[in-house]
Amino acid sequence: MELLLKMGLNNAVERVLHVPGNYSGGILEMTLVIDCALSPDYVRSMAADVAATLRSHSEVFRNVRLNLLYWKSDSDMENRVIPISFLQTSRCFEDYVVSEEEKSLDALSAGLKLFHARSKLILVLADEKLPVRDKTEVDKNMKPFLGKKSLFLCRGDSEMKWRRGTEISV
């Protein structure tokens, strides 16, 4: 991961955690969503870089409750709770399988709202632009909280940068 992308991640995470009413101390609960359309090498390297960057940036990330969400398709999302150190060693990706099934931001936002609303930080590693079937449904799912807690990195972006959930072009 490039230095500018790491700095952007740190700045974006600080903005998310300092949203009024979001994180007030203690053990942080966060979610990392992995789009299973991404190549295993890319996922391993990006996840390790994200974990290393966050852990070196702040003491808050030394002890984290991390939900790793494999986003295989709109109907198949597999959740695992792992230590953040497993991301750095890639132990959690031993059984990672690429899935080219069609996905949409509608289903992801609905799943996050239903099962991961407790997370104070949601990071999404996705492939290219995320298709949207129903803009009003995505807006409904992202408001009032998910949009402020979510950071997206889409591999196909012309400029690789972390975007807040409220900045997603739908």
C-alpha positions in Angstrom: 0.0 0.0 0.0 1.4 3.4 -0.9 2.2 5.9 1.8 -0.5 8.4 0.7 -3.1 5.7 0.9 -1.9 4.8 4.4 -2.1 8.4 5.5 -5.5 8.7 3.9 -6.6 5.6 5.8 -5.4 7.0 9.1 -7.1 10.3 8.5 -10.3 8.8 7.4 -10.4 6.4 10.4 -9.8 9.3 12.8 -12.7 11.2 11.2 -15.0 8.2 11.5 -14.1 7.4 15.1 -14.5 11.1 16.2 -18.1 11.4 14.8 -20.2 12.5 17.8 -21.7 9.4 19.5 -19.6 6.9 17.6 -16.6 5.7 19.6 -16.1 6.7 23.3 -13.3 4.3 24.4 -12.9 0.7 25.4 -12.5 -2.2 23.0 -13.3 -1.1 19.5 -15.6 -3.3 17.4 -14.9 -3.0 13.6 -15.8 -4.9 10.5 -13.7 -5.5 7.4 -15.7 -6.5 4.3 -13.8 -8.4 1.6 -15.3 -8.6 -1.8 -14.6 -12.2 -2.9 -14.2 -11.1 -6.5 -10.7 -9.8 -5.6 -7.6 -11.9 -6.1 -6.2 -13.7 -3.1 -2.8 -12.0 -3.4 -4.4 -8.5 -3.4 -6.7 -9.4 -0.5 -3.7 -10.7 1.6 -1.5 -7.8 0.9 -4.2 -5.1 1.4 -5.6 -6.7 4.6 -2.1 -7.0 6.1 -1.3 -3.4 5.1 -4.5 -2.1 6.6 -3.9 -4.0 9.9 -0.3 -2.9 10.1 -1.2 0.7 9.4 -4.0 0.8 11.9 -2.0 -0.9 14.6 1.0 1.4 14.2 -1.2 4.5 14.1 -3.1 4.1 17.4 -3.2 2.1 20.6 -6.9 1.6 20.1 -6.2 -1.0 17.4 -4.0 -3.2 19.5 -7.0 -4.9 21.0 -10.0 -5.0 18.5 -13.0 -7.1 18.0 -12.7 -7.7 14.3 -15.6 -9.0 12.2 -14.2 -10.3 8.9 -17.0 -10.5 6.4 -16.6 -12.4 3.1 -18.9 -10.9 0.6 -19.4 -13.8 -1.9 -22.8 -12.8 -3.4 -25.9 -10.9 -2.5 -27.3 -13.9 -0.6 -24.0 -15.3 0.7 -22.1 -13.3 3.3 -19.9 -15.2 5.7 -18.9 -13.6 8.9 -15.9 -14.5 11.2 -14.6 -13.0 14.4 -10.8 -13.0 14.4 -7.9 -11.2 16.1 -6.6 -8.3 14.0 -3.1 -9.9 14.1 -4.5 -12.7 11.8 -4.9 -10.1 9.0 -1.2 -9.4 9.2 -0.1 -13.0 9.1 -2.9 -13.9 6.5 -4.0 -16.9 8.6 -7.6 -16.0 8.1 -7.3 -16.3 4.3 -6.2 -19.9 4.1 -9.6 -21.0 2.8 -10.3 -17.9 0.7 -12.0 -18.7 -2.6 -12.6 -16.2 -5.4 -16.3 -15.8 -6.3 -17.4 -14.0 -9.4 -21.1 -13.9 -8.6 -23.0 -10.7 -9.2 -23.2 -8.4 -6.2 -24.8 -5.0 -5.4 -24.4 -2.4 -2.8 -28.1 -2.8 -1.9 -27.6 -6.2 -0.4 -24.3 -5.3 1.3 -25.8 -2.2 3.0 -28.8 -4.2 4.1 -26.6 -7.0 5.6 -24.3 -4.4 7.3 -27.3 -2.6 8.8 -28.8 -5.8 10.0 -25.7 -7.6 11.4 -22.9 -5.1 11.8 -24.6 -1.9 13.1 -22.7 -2.2 16.4 -19.4 -1.8 14.6 -17.8 1.6 15.1 -15.7 1.3 11.9 -16.6 -0.5 8.7 -13.9 -0.9 6.1 -14.8 -2.3 2.6 -12.3 -3.6 0.1 -14.2 -4.0 -3.1 -13.7 -4.5 -6.8 -14.2 -1.5 -9.1 -17.5 0.4 -8.8 -20.2 -1.2 -6.7 -23.4 -1.6 -8.7 -26.6 -0.2 -7.2 -30.0 -1.5 -8.1 -32.2 0.7 -5.9 -30.7 4.1 -4.8 -33.4 4.8 -2.3 -32.9 1.5 -0.6 -29.1 2.1 -0.3 -29.7 5.6 1.1 -32.2 4.2 3.6 -29.7 1.6 4.7 -26.7 3.9 4.9 -28.6 6.6 7.0 -28.4 7.6 9.7 -25.3 5.7 10.9 -23.7 3.3 8.4 -22.7 6.1 6.0 -20.7 7.8 8.7 -19.0 4.6 9.9 -18.1 3.2 6.5 -14.9 3.6 4.5 -14.7 2.1 0.9 -11.6 1.3 -1.1 -12.6 0.2 -4.6 -9.7 -1.3 -6.6 -10.8 0.1 -10.0 -10.8 3.7 -8.8 -8.6 5.9 -11.0 -7.2 7.4 -7.8 -6.9 4.9 -5.0 -8.4 6.6 -1.9 -10.6 5.8 1.0 -14.1 7.2 0.5 -16.7 7.6 3.3 -20.0 5.8 2.9 -21.7 9.2 2.6 -19.5 10.0 -0.4 -20.3 6.9 -2.5 -21.7 7.7 -5.9 -24.9 5.9 -6.3 
